[in-house]
Amino acid sequence: MDRRNFLHQFSVGTLAMMTLSSFKNEMDNLGASDKMPVLFIGHGSPMNAIENNEFSEAWKATASKIPVPKAILCISAHWETNGTKVTAMQTPKTIHDFGGFPQELFDKQYPAPGSPTLASETKSLIKKTSVELDMEWGLDHGTWSVLAPMYPEAKIPVYQLSLDYTKPPEYHYALSKELSALRRKGVLIIGSGNIVHNLGMIQWSDKAFDWAIEFDAIAANHIEEGNHQPLINYKNFGKAATLSIPSNEHYLPMLYAIALQEKNESVSFFANKTTMGSISMRSIKIG
């Protein structure tokens, strides 16, 4: 039921006739319609920010199919800290945290506003640890390289939550659950990384290594089934996991995304391709 029709029902007579139970059901349905989905985006090369390719097109298509967010919170593979931080500046800078790419990419700016108010609210929601309001970082390429194709006008407020590199995967999964209230405040939560990410073994072709295909498929199967514990304990998958995740900063944002999946909430994939031998671009939509 849309909001206008719902409010229309609440004439004095209709309200008097409704049972308390039916009123609660209507309110539950209204709240569910306002809940934002959650995304994990396999971001790959920062060149995706300025190229029209199968990945950037898939991101655009996904953005066009979901409600326009009031704000975006991104957990990027490229902001690791000792402790947990959230960006709280009004005007975050565009960080070009890479090298060896064309000048056009370094010239690219993503001048989205920040959200000091939501940063403070996010800090207050997280009880698992103390959170520092950060005024220095900005938007790294794990954030702006995916948002540039998705929301090119850069008008939606964007802020970031860091990854505490001292903590294990189960800690990050549990922390993410504390962010769930933001979904009902119009905040689109995006994890940005790659399920398979081994830069040391990339090759300049679309043919993927067998171990990369294997682990990507394992992860996809567990995500579809809502079976998250094996994904938290990914090292138990052996060699395929070790090669796919030599360090876990690109993997952890996926755990942040799936941790926010609620009971009976749908999950789907987009941009499902393992490229350059050892980079999975698989992206996830929850809700």
C-alpha positions in Angstrom: 0.0 0.0 0.0 1.4 3.4 -0.9 1.5 6.2 1.7 -1.2 8.3 0.2 -3.8 5.5 0.1 -2.8 4.4 3.6 -3.4 7.9 5.0 -6.6 8.2 3.1 -8.0 5.2 5.0 -7.6 7.0 8.2 -10.8 9.0 8.3 -12.3 9.0 11.8 -14.9 6.4 10.8 -12.3 4.0 9.3 -10.0 4.3 12.2 -12.8 3.6 14.6 -13.7 0.4 12.7 -10.1 -0.9 12.5 -8.9 -3.5 15.1 -5.7 -2.8 16.9 -4.2 -5.8 15.2 -5.1 -4.6 11.7 -3.7 -1.1 12.5 -0.4 -2.7 13.6 -0.3 -4.7 10.4 -0.8 -1.6 8.3 2.0 0.2 10.1 4.3 -2.8 9.7 3.7 -2.8 6.0 4.2 0.9 5.7 7.5 0.7 7.5 8.7 -2.2 5.3 8.0 -0.2 2.1 10.3 2.5 3.4 13.3 0.2 4.1 16.2 0.8 1.8 18.0 -2.2 0.3 21.6 -3.0 1.0 24.3 -3.3 -1.7 27.7 -4.9 -2.0 29.5 -3.8 -5.1 32.5 -5.5 -6.5 34.3 -2.4 -7.5 37.4 -3.7 -9.3 39.5 -1.1 -11.2 38.9 2.6 -10.5 38.7 3.1 -14.3 35.1 1.9 -13.9 34.3 5.4 -12.7 34.9 6.9 -16.1 34.3 4.0 -18.5 31.0 2.8 -19.9 31.4 -0.9 -19.5 29.4 -4.0 -18.4 30.2 -3.3 -14.7 29.4 0.4 -14.6 26.3 -0.2 -16.7 25.1 -2.9 -14.2 25.7 -0.5 -11.3 23.6 2.2 -13.1 20.8 -0.2 -13.8 20.7 -1.3 -10.1 20.6 2.3 -8.9 17.7 3.1 -11.3 15.6 0.3 -9.8 15.9 1.2 -6.1 14.5 4.2 -4.2 16.6 7.3 -4.3 18.4 7.3 -1.0 18.4 10.3 1.4 22.1 9.5 2.1 24.7 6.8 1.4 26.9 5.1 3.9 29.8 3.3 2.3 32.1 0.7 3.9 35.1 0.7 1.5 38.0 -1.7 1.3 40.3 1.3 1.0 39.8 2.9 4.4 41.5 0.8 7.0 42.1 2.2 10.5 43.2 1.2 14.0 39.8 1.5 15.6 36.5 2.5 13.9 35.9 5.9 12.3 33.1 7.6 10.5 33.6 10.6 8.2 31.8 13.6 9.6 32.8 16.6 7.4 30.3 18.7 5.5 32.3 18.6 2.3 34.4 15.4 1.8 37.3 15.5 -0.6 37.7 13.1 -3.5 40.7 10.9 -2.7 42.7 9.6 -5.7 44.3 6.7 -3.8 46.0 4.9 -6.7 48.7 5.3 -9.2 49.5 4.5 -12.8 46.2 5.5 -14.4 45.3 8.1 -17.0 45.2 11.8 -16.0 41.5 11.8 -16.8 40.9 9.6 -13.8 43.0 11.8 -11.5 41.0 14.8 -12.8 37.7 13.1 -11.8 36.0 14.7 -8.8 32.9 13.5 -6.9 31.8 16.6 -5.0 29.0 15.0 -3.0 28.1 16.6 0.4 28.8 14.8 3.6 26.4 14.3 6.5 27.7 15.3 9.9 24.3 14.6 11.4 24.1 11.0 10.1 27.7 10.5 11.1 26.9 11.4 14.7 23.8 9.2 14.6 25.8 6.3 13.2 28.3 6.8 16.0 25.5 6.6 18.5 24.1 3.4 17.0 27.3 1.5 17.3 27.6 0.0 20.8 30.2 -2.6 20.1 33.1 -0.1 20.1 33.8 3.6 20.4 33.6 5.4 17.1 35.7 8.5 16.2 34.2 11.2 14.1 36.8 11.8 11.4 37.3 15.2 9.7 40.3 14.2 7.5 39.6 11.3 5.2 36.9 12.0 2.5 35.7 9.7 -0.2 38.2 7.1 -1.4 38.0 5.4 -4.8 36.2 2.4 -3.3 33.3 4.8 -2.7 33.3 7.4 -5.5 34.3 5.1 -8.3 31.1 3.2 -7.9 28.9 6.2 -7.0 30.0 8.2 -10.0 28.2 5.9 -12.5 25.3 5.2 -10.1 24.6 8.8 -9.0 26.5 11.0 -11.4 25.0 14.3 -10.1 26.7 13.8 -6.8 23.9 15.5 -4.9 23.2 12.7 -2.4 25.1 13.1 0.9 27.8 10.4 1.3 29.8 9.3 4.3 32.1 6.4 5.1 32.7 3.9 7.9 36.2 2.6 8.2 37.4 -1.0 8.6 39.3 -1.7 11.9 42.2 -3.8 10.6 42.9 -5.2 14.1 39.6 -7.1 14.3 38.6 -10.5 12.9 35.7 -11.1 10.4 33.2 -12.0 13.1 33.7 -8.7 14.7 32.9 -6.8 11.5 29.8 -8.9 10.8 28.4 -8.2 14.3 29.2 -4.5 14.1 27.3 -4.2 10.9 24.1 -5.5 12.5 24.1 -2.3 14.6 23.7 -0.2 11.5 20.3 -1.7 10.6 18.2 1.2 11.8 19.8 3.4 9.2 17.9 1.5 6.4 14.6 2.8 7.7 15.9 6.4 7.7 16.5 6.4 3.9 20.2 5.5 4.1 21.6 3.2 1.4 24.4 1.1 2.9 27.0 -0.1 0.4 29.9 -2.4 1.0 32.5 -1.9 -1.7 35.3 -4.4 -2.3 35.6 -7.8 -4.1 34.8 -11.3 -3.0 37.9 -12.6 -4.8 40.7 -10.1 -4.9 44.3 -11.2 -5.6 46.2 -8.3 -7.3 49.4 -10.4 -7.2 48.0 -12.9 -9.7 46.0 -10.7 -12.1 46.4 -11.4 -15.8 45.4 -9.3 -18.7 42.6 -11.4 -20.0 39.0 -12.3 -19.0 40.0 -15.9 -18.3 39.7 -16.6 -14.6 41.7 -19.0 -12.5 39.9 -22.2 -11.4 40.4 -21.4 -7.7 38.9 -17.9 -8.3 35.8 -19.4 -10.0 35.5 -22.0 -7.3 35.6 -19.6 -4.3 33.3 -17.1 -6.0 30.8 -19.9 -6.6 31.1 -21.1 -3.0 30.5 -17.6 -1.7 27.5 -17.1 -4.0 25.9 -20.4 -2.9 26.1 -19.5 0.8 24.9 -16.0 0.2 21.9 -17.3 -1.7 21.1 -19.7 1.1 21.5 -17.0 3.8 24.2 -19.3 5.4 26.6 -16.7 6.7 28.7 -18.4 9.3 30.9 -20.3 6.7 31.5 -17.0 5.0 32.7 -15.5 8.2 35.0 -18.5 8.7 36.1 -18.3 5.1 39.6 -19.7 5.8 38.0 -23.1 6.4 37.5 -23.3 2.6 41.2 -24.0 2.2 43.4 -23.2 -0.8 40.7 -21.5 -2.9 40.0 -19.1 -0.1 43.6 -18.5 0.7 44.3 -17.6 -2.9 41.1 -15.6 -3.3 41.6 -13.6 -0.1 45.3 -13.1 0.5 44.3 -10.1 2.7 40.7 -9.5 3.7 40.1 -5.8 3.3 38.2 -6.3 0.0 36.3 -9.2 1.5 35.1 -7.6 4.7 32.7 -5.1 3.0 30.7 -8.1 1.7 30.3 -9.3 5.3 29.0 -5.9 6.3 26.4 -6.2 3.5 25.1 -9.7 4.2 25.0 -9.0 8.0 22.2 -6.6 7.3 20.0 -9.2 5.6 16.8 -9.5 7.6 14.6 -12.6 7.9 12.9 -13.6 4.6 14.7 -10.8 2.8 15.5 -11.5 -0.8 19.0 -11.5 -2.2 20.1 -11.2 -5.9 23.3 -10.8 -7.9 24.4 -8.4 -10.6 27.7 -7.9 -12.5 28.5 -11.5 -12.0 31.9 -12.0 -13.6 35.4 -13.0 -12.5 37.9 -11.1 -14.6 41.6 -10.5 -14.9 42.1 -14.0 -13.6 41.7 -13.1 -9.9 39.1 -10.4 -9.4 35.4 -11.2 -8.8 33.1 -8.4 -9.8 30.1 -10.2 -8.3 27.7 -7.6 -6.7 24.8 -8.2 -4.3 21.5 -6.6 -3.7 19.7 -7.4 -0.5 16.0 -6.4 -0.2 
